[in-house]
Every structure is written in structure tokens, then in C-alpha cells.
Amino acid sequence: MMREPAIQRMIVDVKSSDNRVQITGYVKQIVENDHIILNDKTGDIKVDIKVVEFPFKKNDLINAIGELNITTGGEKEIGAEIIQDKNKLNFEYYRKLYEIKKELNLV
């Protein structure tokens, strides 16, 4: 069975209809080995990290890829499948490129 590709999103643009997403942002908070709060300067999202290796610390820049879940309270959460180190990424350029792609309806 083939999985859907993870759609690149900024947190503010995550849609309820998205199944899998990838979000690049900063680790804002680590809650034990359970979950993190990821911030991409457009908002925060909870990322469940129970099934992935997580060697990162607060303020690290990461890319979280996984299934989007919406809680009964309407909160959006990512069930992490892959976490990538993006500390060497120029995040401001990344955001500008994302905005250009968004204007062109590529994301």
C-alpha cells in the first residue's frame, strides 16, 4: 500500500483535509518523551514524538513529517513519522520561497 505524500505547509496553512504534512519550525517546548510544540513563526502545533528518535533540544530547527490528526477539541496535531535536522537551513529564505510557492498555488 502506498502512502500519500506529505504536503509542505506552514502551520497557519494546515487544512483539516490534509492527511500527511511536513512542517519546518523551531522546537518551542519538549514535553518528556511524549510530544513537542513546534513553532514556525505563523503558529504552534503539537507533534507526537513517541515513535521516533528525538535527539533535538529546544530552539533546534527541524522538519516534522507525519499524519495530521485533529482532536475532538479541534486541535491539530502531527503524529511524527520522520524528524529531520534543519539547523543549517536559512529559515527566512525558506519562508520566502514557501510564500512564492503559495502565490503560484504549488503548496
Backbone as JSON Lines, residues from 0, in Angstrom:
{"i":0,"aa":"M","n":[0.84,-1.19,0.0],"ca":[0.0,0.0,0.0],"c":[0.88,1.25,0.0]}
{"i":1,"aa":"M","n":[0.56,2.19,-0.87],"ca":[1.34,3.41,-0.97],"c":[0.76,4.5,-0.08]}
{"i":2,"aa":"R","n":[1.65,5.2,0.62],"ca":[1.19,6.31,1.45],"c":[1.14,7.58,0.63]}
{"i":3,"aa":"E","n":[0.25,8.47,1.05],"ca":[0.16,9.77,0.41],"c":[1.42,10.57,0.7]}
{"i":4,"aa":"P","n":[1.82,11.45,-0.23],"ca":[2.96,12.3,0.08],"c":[2.59,13.31,1.17]}
{"i":5,"aa":"A","n":[3.58,13.74,1.91],"ca":[3.35,14.74,2.95],"c":[3.4,16.12,2.31]}
{"i":6,"aa":"I","n":[2.35,16.88,2.48],"ca":[2.24,18.21,1.88],"c":[3.01,19.22,2.73]}
{"i":7,"aa":"Q","n":[3.85,20.01,2.06],"ca":[4.6,21.05,2.76],"c":[3.63,22.16,3.17]}
{"i":8,"aa":"R","n":[3.67,22.52,4.45],"ca":[2.77,23.56,4.95],"c":[3.47,24.42,6.0]}
{"i":9,"aa":"M","n":[2.98,25.64,6.14],"ca":[3.26,26.46,7.31],"c":[2.07,26.16,8.23]}
{"i":10,"aa":"I","n":[2.25,26.29,9.53],"ca":[1.2,25.9,10.47],"c":[-0.11,26.64,10.19]}
{"i":11,"aa":"V","n":[-0.04,27.9,9.88],"ca":[-1.25,28.69,9.62],"c":[-2.04,28.13,8.42]}
{"i":12,"aa":"D","n":[-1.36,27.43,7.51],"ca":[-2.0,26.92,6.29],"c":[-2.46,25.46,6.38]}
{"i":13,"aa":"V","n":[-2.24,24.8,7.51],"ca":[-2.66,23.4,7.66],"c":[-4.18,23.33,7.55]}
{"i":14,"aa":"K","n":[-4.66,22.43,6.68],"ca":[-6.1,22.28,6.45],"c":[-6.59,20.98,7.06]}
{"i":15,"aa":"S","n":[-7.83,20.98,7.47],"ca":[-8.44,19.77,8.04],"c":[-8.43,18.63,7.04]}
{"i":16,"aa":"S","n":[-8.42,18.95,5.75],"ca":[-8.44,17.92,4.71],"c":[-7.06,17.32,4.44]}
{"i":17,"aa":"D","n":[-6.0,17.9,5.0],"ca":[-4.66,17.34,4.82],"c":[-4.55,16.03,5.59]}
{"i":18,"aa":"N","n":[-3.96,15.01,4.95],"ca":[-3.75,13.73,5.63],"c":[-2.35,13.65,6.21]}
{"i":19,"aa":"R","n":[-1.35,13.92,5.38],"ca":[0.04,13.91,5.84],"c":[0.65,15.26,5.51]}
{"i":20,"aa":"V","n":[1.41,15.8,6.46],"ca":[2.02,17.11,6.27],"c":[3.49,17.07,6.67]}
{"i":21,"aa":"Q","n":[4.22,18.07,6.19],"ca":[5.58,18.29,6.67],"c":[5.69,19.76,7.03]}
{"i":22,"aa":"I","n":[6.15,20.01,8.24],"ca":[6.25,21.37,8.75],"c":[7.66,21.58,9.29]}
{"i":23,"aa":"T","n":[8.27,22.66,8.85],"ca":[9.59,23.04,9.32],"c":[9.42,24.17,10.32]}
{"i":24,"aa":"G","n":[10.02,24.01,11.49],"ca":[9.91,25.04,12.5],"c":[10.86,24.78,13.66]}
{"i":25,"aa":"Y","n":[10.75,25.63,14.66],"ca":[11.62,25.55,15.83],"c":[10.96,24.8,16.98]}
{"i":26,"aa":"V","n":[11.74,23.99,17.67],"ca":[11.25,23.28,18.85],"c":[11.03,24.33,19.93]}
{"i":27,"aa":"K","n":[9.79,24.55,20.28],"ca":[9.44,25.56,21.28],"c":[9.44,24.96,22.68]}
{"i":28,"aa":"Q","n":[8.97,23.71,22.76],"ca":[8.86,23.05,24.06],"c":[8.92,21.54,23.86]}
{"i":29,"aa":"I","n":[9.59,20.85,24.79],"ca":[9.64,19.39,24.77],"c":[8.93,18.9,26.02]}
{"i":30,"aa":"V","n":[7.9,18.07,25.84],"ca":[7.15,17.53,26.97],"c":[7.53,16.05,27.11]}
{"i":31,"aa":"E","n":[8.51,15.81,27.99],"ca":[9.06,14.48,28.24],"c":[9.39,13.8,26.91]}
{"i":32,"aa":"N","n":[9.16,12.52,26.78],"ca":[9.37,11.83,25.5],"c":[8.05,11.6,24.79]}
{"i":33,"aa":"D","n":[7.08,12.45,25.08],"ca":[5.73,12.29,24.57],"c":[5.47,13.15,23.33]}
{"i":34,"aa":"H","n":[5.66,14.45,23.47],"ca":[5.41,15.35,22.34],"c":[6.21,16.64,22.48]}
{"i":35,"aa":"I","n":[6.23,17.39,21.38],"ca":[6.87,18.7,21.36],"c":[5.86,19.72,20.85]}
{"i":36,"aa":"I","n":[6.16,20.97,21.09],"ca":[5.42,22.06,20.46],"c":[6.38,22.66,19.43]}
{"i":37,"aa":"L","n":[5.93,22.69,18.18],"ca":[6.72,23.2,17.07],"c":[6.17,24.56,16.68]}
{"i":38,"aa":"N","n":[7.06,25.54,16.45],"ca":[6.64,26.88,16.06],"c":[7.37,27.28,14.79]}
{"i":39,"aa":"D","n":[6.6,27.76,13.79],"ca":[7.21,28.19,12.52],"c":[7.01,29.68,12.26]}
{"i":40,"aa":"K","n":[6.75,30.43,13.3],"ca":[6.52,31.88,13.26],"c":[5.15,32.25,12.71]}
{"i":41,"aa":"T","n":[4.31,31.23,12.33],"ca":[2.92,31.51,11.97],"c":[1.99,30.9,13.01]}
{"i":42,"aa":"G","n":[2.55,30.1,13.91],"ca":[1.74,29.45,14.93],"c":[2.47,28.28,15.55]}
{"i":43,"aa":"D","n":[1.76,27.59,16.43],"ca":[2.3,26.42,17.13],"c":[1.48,25.19,16.74]}
{"i":44,"aa":"I","n":[2.13,24.03,16.75],"ca":[1.43,22.76,16.54],"c":[2.09,21.7,17.42]}
{"i":45,"aa":"K","n":[1.27,20.82,17.93],"ca":[1.75,19.71,18.76],"c":[2.21,18.59,17.84]}
{"i":46,"aa":"V","n":[3.37,18.01,18.17],"ca":[3.92,16.9,17.38],"c":[4.18,15.74,18.32]}
{"i":47,"aa":"D","n":[3.48,14.63,18.1],"ca":[3.65,13.42,18.9],"c":[4.95,12.74,18.46]}
{"i":48,"aa":"I","n":[5.88,12.55,19.4],"ca":[7.21,12.0,19.05],"c":[7.46,10.63,19.68]}
{"i":49,"aa":"K","n":[6.4,9.95,20.12],"ca":[6.56,8.68,20.83],"c":[7.22,7.6,19.98]}
{"i":50,"aa":"V","n":[7.02,7.61,18.66],"ca":[7.51,6.51,17.83],"c":[8.75,6.88,17.0]}
{"i":51,"aa":"V","n":[9.35,8.06,17.26],"ca":[10.55,8.44,16.52],"c":[11.69,8.74,17.49]}
{"i":52,"aa":"E","n":[12.9,8.64,16.97],"ca":[14.06,9.03,17.75],"c":[14.1,10.56,17.75]}
{"i":53,"aa":"F","n":[14.3,11.16,18.93],"ca":[14.27,12.61,19.03],"c":[15.48,13.13,19.81]}
{"i":54,"aa":"P","n":[16.61,13.35,19.1],"ca":[17.83,13.82,19.78],"c":[17.95,15.36,19.84]}
{"i":55,"aa":"F","n":[16.86,16.05,19.57],"ca":[16.91,17.51,19.46],"c":[16.62,18.2,20.78]}
{"i":56,"aa":"K","n":[16.89,19.5,20.81],"ca":[16.66,20.29,22.01],"c":[15.86,21.54,21.66]}
{"i":57,"aa":"K","n":[15.46,22.27,22.67],"ca":[14.68,23.49,22.48],"c":[15.44,24.44,21.56]}
{"i":58,"aa":"N","n":[14.69,25.1,20.67],"ca":[15.19,26.08,19.68],"c":[15.89,25.46,18.48]}
{"i":59,"aa":"D","n":[15.99,24.12,18.4],"ca":[16.52,23.5,17.19],"c":[15.5,23.65,16.06]}
{"i":60,"aa":"L","n":[16.02,23.8,14.83],"ca":[15.16,23.88,13.65],"c":[15.03,22.47,13.08]}
{"i":61,"aa":"I","n":[13.79,21.99,12.95],"ca":[13.55,20.63,12.47],"c":[12.45,20.62,11.42]}
{"i":62,"aa":"N","n":[12.36,19.52,10.69],"ca":[11.26,19.26,9.77],"c":[10.53,18.04,10.31]}
{"i":63,"aa":"A","n":[9.26,18.21,10.62],"ca":[8.44,17.1,11.13],"c":[7.52,16.63,10.02]}
{"i":64,"aa":"I","n":[7.59,15.33,9.73],"ca":[6.75,14.73,8.69],"c":[5.88,13.68,9.36]}
{"i":65,"aa":"G","n":[4.57,13.74,9.08],"ca":[3.7,12.74,9.67],"c":[2.23,12.96,9.35]}
{"i":66,"aa":"E","n":[1.44,12.12,9.97],"ca":[0.0,12.14,9.76],"c":[-0.65,13.25,10.59]}
{"i":67,"aa":"L","n":[-1.55,13.99,9.96],"ca":[-2.27,15.04,10.66],"c":[-3.47,14.43,11.37]}
{"i":68,"aa":"N","n":[-3.58,14.71,12.65],"ca":[-4.71,14.27,13.45],"c":[-5.4,15.49,14.02]}
{"i":69,"aa":"I","n":[-6.72,15.45,14.09],"ca":[-7.48,16.54,14.69],"c":[-8.21,15.98,15.9]}
{"i":70,"aa":"T","n":[-7.94,16.57,17.07],"ca":[-8.54,16.07,18.31],"c":[-10.03,16.42,18.35]}
{"i":71,"aa":"T","n":[-10.74,15.84,19.3],"ca":[-12.17,16.14,19.43],"c":[-12.39,17.61,19.76]}
{"i":72,"aa":"G","n":[-11.4,18.26,20.35],"ca":[-11.5,19.69,20.65],"c":[-11.12,20.57,19.46]}
{"i":73,"aa":"G","n":[-10.75,19.95,18.33],"ca":[-10.41,20.7,17.13],"c":[-8.94,21.06,17.01]}
{"i":74,"aa":"E","n":[-8.12,20.61,17.97],"ca":[-6.69,20.91,17.94],"c":[-6.0,20.03,16.9]}
{"i":75,"aa":"K","n":[-5.12,20.66,16.1],"ca":[-4.36,19.92,15.08],"c":[-3.07,19.41,15.7]}
{"i":76,"aa":"E","n":[-2.74,18.16,15.35],"ca":[-1.56,17.5,15.91],"c":[-0.96,16.63,14.82]}
{"i":77,"aa":"I","n":[0.38,16.52,14.84],"ca":[1.07,15.66,13.88],"c":[1.59,14.44,14.6]}
{"i":78,"aa":"G","n":[1.31,13.27,14.06],"ca":[1.9,12.03,14.55],"c":[3.19,11.82,13.78]}
{"i":79,"aa":"A","n":[4.33,12.18,14.38],"ca":[5.61,12.19,13.67],"c":[6.0,10.8,13.18]}
{"i":80,"aa":"E","n":[6.4,10.73,11.92],"ca":[6.95,9.52,11.32],"c":[8.45,9.72,11.07]}
{"i":81,"aa":"I","n":[8.81,10.96,10.72],"ca":[10.2,11.32,10.44],"c":[10.45,12.71,11.02]}
{"i":82,"aa":"I","n":[11.61,12.86,11.67],"ca":[12.06,14.17,12.14],"c":[13.44,14.41,11.54]}
{"i":83,"aa":"Q","n":[13.6,15.53,10.84],"ca":[14.87,15.84,10.19],"c":[15.5,17.09,10.81]}
{"i":84,"aa":"D","n":[16.82,17.08,10.93],"ca":[17.57,18.22,11.42],"c":[17.66,19.27,10.31]}
{"i":85,"aa":"K","n":[17.22,20.48,10.6],"ca":[17.28,21.58,9.62],"c":[18.02,22.78,10.18]}
{"i":86,"aa":"N","n":[18.89,22.57,11.17],"ca":[19.6,23.67,11.81],"c":[20.45,24.5,10.85]}
{"i":87,"aa":"K","n":[20.88,23.92,9.73],"ca":[21.71,24.66,8.78],"c":[20.87,25.37,7.71]}
{"i":88,"aa":"L","n":[19.57,25.21,7.76],"ca":[18.67,25.83,6.78],"c":[18.51,27.32,7.09]}
{"i":89,"aa":"N","n":[18.56,28.17,6.06],"ca":[18.24,29.59,6.23],"c":[16.71,29.69,6.26]}
{"i":90,"aa":"F","n":[16.16,29.78,7.47],"ca":[14.71,29.71,7.63],"c":[13.99,30.9,7.0]}
{"i":91,"aa":"E","n":[14.6,32.07,6.99],"ca":[13.94,33.23,6.37],"c":[13.79,33.02,4.87]}
{"i":92,"aa":"Y","n":[14.83,32.49,4.21],"ca":[14.72,32.18,2.78],"c":[13.69,31.08,2.54]}
{"i":93,"aa":"Y","n":[13.66,30.1,3.42],"ca":[12.67,29.02,3.31],"c":[11.26,29.6,3.33]}
{"i":94,"aa":"R","n":[11.0,30.51,4.27],"ca":[9.67,31.12,4.39],"c":[9.32,31.93,3.15]}
{"i":95,"aa":"K","n":[10.3,32.68,2.61],"ca":[10.06,33.48,1.41],"c":[9.74,32.57,0.22]}
{"i":96,"aa":"L","n":[10.49,31.49,0.07],"ca":[10.24,30.53,-1.0],"c":[8.86,29.9,-0.86]}
{"i":97,"aa":"Y","n":[8.48,29.57,0.38],"ca":[7.15,29.0,0.63],"c":[6.06,29.97,0.18]}
{"i":98,"aa":"E","n":[6.22,31.26,0.52],"ca":[5.22,32.26,0.14],"c":[5.11,32.39,-1.38]}
{"i":99,"aa":"I","n":[6.23,32.31,-2.09],"ca":[6.2,32.36,-3.56],"c":[5.46,31.14,-4.11]}
{"i":100,"aa":"K","n":[5.77,29.96,-3.56],"ca":[5.09,28.72,-3.99],"c":[3.58,28.81,-3.71]}
{"i":101,"aa":"K","n":[3.23,29.42,-2.59],"ca":[1.82,29.56,-2.21],"c":[1.09,30.48,-3.22]}
{"i":102,"aa":"E","n":[1.73,31.58,-3.61],"ca":[1.15,32.5,-4.59],"c":[0.94,31.81,-5.92]}
{"i":103,"aa":"L","n":[1.82,30.88,-6.25],"ca":[1.71,30.14,-7.52],"c":[0.86,28.88,-7.41]}
{"i":104,"aa":"N","n":[0.2,28.71,-6.25],"ca":[-0.64,27.53,-5.98],"c":[0.11,26.22,-6.09]}
{"i":105,"aa":"L","n":[1.38,26.22,-5.67],"ca":[2.17,24.99,-5.69],"c":[2.17,24.28,-4.36]}
{"i":106,"aa":"V","n":[1.64,24.91,-3.31],"ca":[1.52,24.27,-2.0],"c":[0.1,24.44,-1.49]}
